Amino acid sequence: MFETVLTPIHRKGWPLIAAFAAATVLLWWLWTPLGLLGVVLTAWCVYFFRDPDRVTPTRPGLVISPADGVVQMIQPASPPPEINMGGRPLMRISIFMNVFNVHVNRIPVDAEVVTLAHRPGKFVNASLDKASEENERQSVHLRLADGRDVGLVQIAGLVARRIHCDLTAGKRVRAGERFGIIRFGSRVDVYLPDGVQPLVAVGQTTLAGETVIADLTSEEPSRLGERR
């Protein structure tokens, strides 16, 4: 319970939290009801930037969710051209984060960072399919030890205006490691290697660094899900 309440805050959140707090003091001085609204918004800002630890499954071959949220779409799609993964459609898992989800993103697989590319764009609703093509995005090309490739894309949303990525080309990363954050509502796409099927279903809720979304060693067909 103690760890749940006192969750660490991501370092990128402190400047914004300080700005919210300063605005709250001013609003309180102007009119108390506005100050109370500022307190609520500041508390929400603290909550938004929470950065809890996660327990990541470490068995080789597992692909771990890079984001908290809901699986919005699962469909074949071509990876962003700027990361040079070819034009052949790969299975893409899209995870949508609303403003109440943890927005710290995590690496899905043990791999080496091959290419990174940022592309400016629009800020349409990240839950829409066209967001993958039109919105501002940060794309990452990851290469597995066996030579296969995984695409990872942070996509800005309707409210989100900042994508932060800590990765550099040539860096070796492990599944479950933190690599960036998006604020304030957005999406992360994962492009699986050719022939790999997802182990999650549309509508399923995922936890970054914990939920297994695919298995590189499995021949199990893609799963269906139903609300119960």
Number of C-alpha atoms within 10 A of each C-alpha: 5 6 9 8 8 10 15 15 15 17 10 14 18 14 10 14 20 14 11 20 19 14 17 22 16 14 18 17 11 11 10 14 11 17 19 15 14 21 19 13 16 21 14 15 21 19 20 21 27 19 19 14 14 13 10 18 15 15 8 12 14 21 28 27 31 34 32 26 26 21 25 21 18 20 12 14 15 15 29 23 11 16 19 14 19 12 11 10 15 23 20 22 27 26 29 27 26 20 17 15 20 24 27 23 25 24 23 31 25 22 23 19 20 18 19 19 14 16 13 11 14 15 19 19 19 27 22 13 12 11 22 23 13 17 21 23 26 22 25 27 24 29 21 17 10 7 9 13 19 23 24 24 23 28 30 31 28 16 16 20 16 15 18 15 17 8 16 13 13 13 11 15 18 14 22 26 19 21 15 19 24 25 23 23 23 32 30 27 25 26 26 26 17 14 11 19 23 24 17 21 19 17 16 14 16 22 19 26 27 22 23 20 21 22 19 18 10 13 10 12 11 13 11 10 10 8 5 3
